[in-house]
Amino acid sequence: MLQSGDNDAELGNYGIPPIGLGTYRAGGYECFDAVRAALDMGYRHIDTAMAYENEAVVGRAIDCSGLDRDEIFLTTKIKGYPRFLDYDSVVEAATGCLDRLGTSYVDLLLIHWWNSRADMEETFGALAELVDSGCVERIGVSNFSVDQLQRAMDVSAIPIFTNQVEHHPYWRQDEVLSFCQSNDVVLTAYSPLAEGRVVGDDVLTTIGAEYDKTAAQVAIRWLIQQDHVVTIPKTVRPPRLQENFDVFDFTLSEAEMTRIDELEAPFWYRHNREGGLVYRARGVVGPVAERVVPASVLGKFT
């Protein structure tokens, strides 16, 4: 278990290292090598999940790193399907996570997403039991709205440590972040580089040139300078791992932070991402097309 007093790069201000390694869509030797390389570089925060199907690989990489388990902040997540969220199923799922990871405890256990058919009191009652038993240090949530987070806080006997959500210069979670800051909840930002789309941004590149840093490094620095924010960029390439981690030797000015706050995502990104105009249009056009176009024809375009 990481203890207070470690340096800022390791622990940060909230009891969690400000930069971790995300492992979504990474598996096998690629995932193993990325976790090992990250730990060798100084990362001390690793994020995984049941849904990623790589917990065993992550656990093996940690075991082979030569580091003591208590030097690493390890997060995993329970799937948000109703069948995993009743009291007994939460305990069973958490036990499975620990078995696959090969560890007696995790530093942080999250509910990966919420389903309205589940019972929050049961779910968070089970999480409290896991904390009491010592196999979970902290609990949190992922992809929760402000309303869902408030409900979780209301029913949980254990403080909600974090809400892990997508948050980056092209998709700012201002409402969620404000709520987290007001309630002493850490916002863990996943996809901090908009899945690589910010790396060519002109504003971020211009700001980075002042510090001999890349647009990606500026985006990550912008995140960790925000109150109550940590981030988990994902990559399996060692040069990118190092680049994402080398952000502790410069500080963005208030004016630069504001300039990034005001950054507008490119038109194509805003309208093609989930919830955007094109995304919604496809949702309407798809069912209509299926009704009026023969399946043999439609299949050529899908």
C-alpha positions in Angstrom: 0.0 0.0 0.0 1.5 3.3 -1.0 2.0 5.6 1.9 2.0 9.4 2.2 5.4 10.9 2.0 6.3 9.4 -1.4 7.3 12.0 -4.0 4.7 13.7 -6.2 5.4 11.6 -9.2 4.7 8.5 -7.2 1.8 9.5 -5.0 0.4 12.9 -5.9 -1.8 15.0 -3.6 -4.7 12.6 -3.2 -3.1 9.3 -2.2 -2.9 8.1 -5.8 -0.1 8.5 -8.4 -1.1 11.3 -10.7 -0.2 9.3 -13.8 -0.9 5.7 -14.3 -0.9 3.2 -17.1 -4.2 2.3 -18.7 -4.4 -1.2 -20.2 -7.7 -1.1 -22.1 -7.5 -3.2 -25.3 -4.1 -4.5 -24.4 -3.4 -8.2 -23.9 -0.9 -11.0 -24.0 2.8 -10.3 -24.3 2.0 -6.8 -25.5 0.3 -5.9 -22.3 2.9 -7.8 -20.2 5.8 -5.9 -21.8 4.0 -2.5 -21.5 3.4 -3.0 -17.8 6.9 -4.1 -17.2 8.4 -1.2 -19.2 6.1 1.3 -17.4 7.2 0.0 -13.9 10.8 0.1 -15.0 10.4 3.8 -16.0 8.9 4.8 -12.7 5.1 4.3 -13.1 3.5 3.2 -9.9 -0.1 3.2 -10.9 -1.6 0.4 -13.1 -5.3 0.3 -14.2 -7.1 -2.8 -15.4 -10.6 -4.3 -15.3 -12.6 -7.5 -15.6 -13.8 -6.4 -18.9 -10.3 -6.0 -20.3 -9.6 -9.7 -19.8 -6.0 -8.9 -19.0 -5.9 -9.0 -15.2 -3.8 -12.2 -15.1 -1.2 -10.7 -17.5 -1.1 -7.4 -15.5 -0.7 -9.4 -12.3 2.1 -11.5 -13.7 3.9 -8.4 -15.0 3.7 -6.8 -11.6 5.0 -10.0 -10.0 7.9 -10.1 -12.4 8.8 -6.5 -11.9 10.9 -7.0 -8.8 8.9 -4.3 -7.0 7.1 -5.0 -3.7 3.4 -5.1 -4.1 2.9 -2.2 -1.7 4.9 0.0 -4.0 2.2 -0.2 -6.7 -1.2 1.4 -6.8 -3.4 -1.2 -8.5 -6.9 -0.5 -9.8 -9.4 -2.9 -11.2 -13.1 -2.8 -12.0 -16.2 -5.0 -11.7 -18.4 -5.2 -14.8 -21.5 -3.1 -14.6 -24.0 -5.7 -15.7 -26.8 -6.4 -13.2 -25.7 -10.0 -12.7 -22.4 -8.8 -11.2 -23.9 -6.1 -9.0 -26.0 -7.9 -6.3 -24.3 -8.3 -2.9 -23.0 -11.9 -3.4 -22.0 -11.3 -7.0 -19.9 -8.2 -6.1 -18.0 -10.2 -3.5 -17.6 -13.2 -5.9 -16.4 -10.9 -8.8 -13.9 -9.1 -6.5 -12.5 -12.4 -5.4 -12.1 -13.4 -9.0 -10.3 -10.2 -9.8 -7.8 -10.9 -6.9 -7.3 -14.4 -8.0 -6.5 -13.4 -11.6 -4.2 -10.6 -10.4 -2.5 -12.9 -8.0 -2.7 -10.4 -5.1 -4.3 -10.4 -1.7 -5.7 -6.8 -2.2 -6.3 -4.0 -4.7 -5.7 -0.4 -3.9 -8.9 0.6 -5.7 -11.9 -1.3 -6.8 -14.4 0.4 -9.2 -17.9 -0.3 -10.5 -17.1 0.0 -14.2 -20.5 1.5 -15.2 -23.9 1.6 -13.7 -27.1 -0.2 -14.7 -30.5 1.1 -13.5 -31.7 -2.5 -13.0 -29.3 -3.0 -10.1 -29.7 -2.0 -6.5 -27.1 0.5 -5.3 -27.5 -0.3 -1.7 -26.7 -3.9 -2.3 -23.7 -3.1 -4.5 -22.1 -0.6 -2.2 -22.9 -2.6 0.8 -20.8 -5.4 -0.7 -18.0 -3.0 -1.5 -18.0 -1.8 2.1 -17.7 -5.4 3.2 -14.7 -5.9 0.9 -13.0 -2.8 2.4 -13.8 -4.1 6.0 -12.2 -7.5 5.1 -9.0 -5.8 3.9 -8.9 -7.1 0.4 -9.9 -3.7 -1.0 -8.3 -0.4 0.1 -10.6 2.1 -1.6 -13.7 2.0 -3.7 -14.9 4.1 -6.6 -17.0 4.2 -9.7 -16.5 4.7 -13.5 -18.6 6.4 -16.1 -21.1 7.7 -13.5 -23.1 10.8 -14.1 -23.3 13.4 -11.4 -26.7 12.1 -10.3 -25.4 8.5 -10.2 -22.4 9.6 -8.2 -24.5 11.5 -5.7 -26.7 8.4 -5.2 -23.7 6.3 -4.7 -22.3 8.7 -2.1 -25.7 8.7 -0.4 -25.9 4.9 0.0 -22.3 4.1 0.6 -20.9 3.6 4.1 -17.4 4.0 2.6 -16.2 7.2 0.9 -16.3 7.1 -2.9 -12.6 7.7 -3.8 -12.9 8.4 -7.5 -15.1 8.6 -10.6 -13.2 7.4 -13.7 -14.5 9.1 -16.8 -13.3 10.2 -20.2 -11.8 13.7 -19.8 -9.4 15.5 -22.1 -9.1 18.9 -24.0 -11.5 17.7 -26.6 -14.1 16.4 -24.1 -14.1 18.3 -20.9 -16.2 16.9 -18.0 -16.8 20.3 -16.4 -19.9 19.4 -14.5 -18.5 16.1 -13.2 -15.2 17.7 -12.3 -16.9 20.5 -10.4 -18.9 18.0 -8.4 -15.9 15.9 -7.7 -13.9 18.9 -6.5 -16.7 20.0 -4.2 -17.1 16.6 -2.7 -13.4 15.6 -2.4 -13.7 12.9 -5.0 -10.8 12.3 -7.4 -11.6 12.4 -11.1 -9.5 9.8 -13.0 -9.3 10.8 -16.6 -9.2 8.0 -19.1 -8.4 8.6 -22.8 -6.5 11.8 -21.9 -5.3 12.1 -25.5 -8.6 11.6 -27.1 -7.3 8.2 -28.4 -4.3 10.0 -29.9 -6.3 12.7 -31.6 -4.9 15.7 -29.7 -1.3 14.9 -30.7 -1.5 17.1 -33.8 -3.5 20.0 -32.2 -2.0 23.4 -33.1 -2.7 25.1 -29.8 -1.2 22.3 -27.7 1.8 22.1 -30.1 2.4 25.8 -29.8 2.3 25.7 -26.0 4.5 22.7 -25.9 7.2 24.4 -28.0 7.7 26.9 -25.1 8.8 24.0 -22.9 10.3 21.6 -25.5 7.3 19.3 -24.9 4.9 17.6 -27.3 1.1 18.3 -27.6 0.5 15.0 -25.8 2.6 16.1 -22.8 0.8 19.4 -22.6 -2.5 17.7 -22.6 -1.4 15.4 -19.8 0.1 18.2 -17.8 -3.1 20.2 -18.2 -5.0 17.3 -16.6 -2.8 16.8 -13.6 -2.6 20.5 -12.9 -6.4 20.5 -12.4 -7.6 20.1 -8.8 -8.6 16.5 -7.9 -7.5 15.0 -11.3 -5.3 12.1 -12.1 -5.0 10.3 -15.5 -4.2 6.9 -17.0 -3.0 7.3 -20.6 -2.8 4.0 -22.4 0.0 2.9 -24.8 2.1 -0.2 -25.3 5.0 1.6 -27.0 8.0 2.3 -24.7 8.8 5.7 -26.3 5.2 6.8 -25.7 5.2 5.4 -22.2 8.3 7.6 -21.4 6.8 10.6 -23.2 3.5 10.4 -21.2 5.4 10.2 -17.9 7.9 13.0 -18.6 5.6 15.8 -17.5 6.8 16.6 -14.0 9.5 19.1 -15.0 7.4 21.9 -16.3 4.3 23.8 -15.2 1.7 25.4 -17.4 0.8 29.1 -16.7 -2.7 30.1 -15.7 -3.1 31.7 -19.1 -2.0 28.5 -20.9 -4.4 26.5 -18.7 -7.2 28.8 -19.7 -6.3 28.7 -23.4 -6.6 24.9 -23.2 -9.9 25.1 -21.2 -11.3 27.1 -24.1 -10.0 24.8 -26.8 -12.7 23.6 -29.2 -12.5 20.1 -30.6 -12.4 19.8 -34.4 -15.8 19.6 -36.1 -15.3 16.0 -37.2 -14.5 14.9 -33.7 -17.4 16.7 -32.0 -19.9 15.3 -34.4 -18.6 11.7 -34.9 -17.9 10.8 -31.3 -20.6 9.0 -29.3 -23.5 11.4 -28.7 -22.5 13.7 -31.6 -24.6 14.7 -34.5 -23.4 12.0 -36.9 -23.6 9.4 -34.2 -27.2 10.3 -33.5 -28.0 10.4 -37.2 -26.7 7.0 -37.8 -28.9 5.8 -34.9 -32.0 7.1 -36.8 -30.9 6.2 -40.4 -29.8 2.7 -39.5 -33.2 1.4 -38.5 -34.9 3.3 -41.3 -32.5 1.8 -43.9 -33.1 -1.7 -42.5 -36.9 -1.2 -43.2 -36.7 0.2 -46.7 -33.5 -1.3 -48.2 -33.2 -5.1 -48.9 -30.9 -6.8 -46.6 -28.8 -8.1 -49.5 -28.1 -4.6 -50.6 -27.6 -3.1 -47.1 -25.1 -5.7 -46.3 -22.7 -4.3 -48.9 -22.5 -1.1 -46.9 -22.2 -2.3 -43.3 
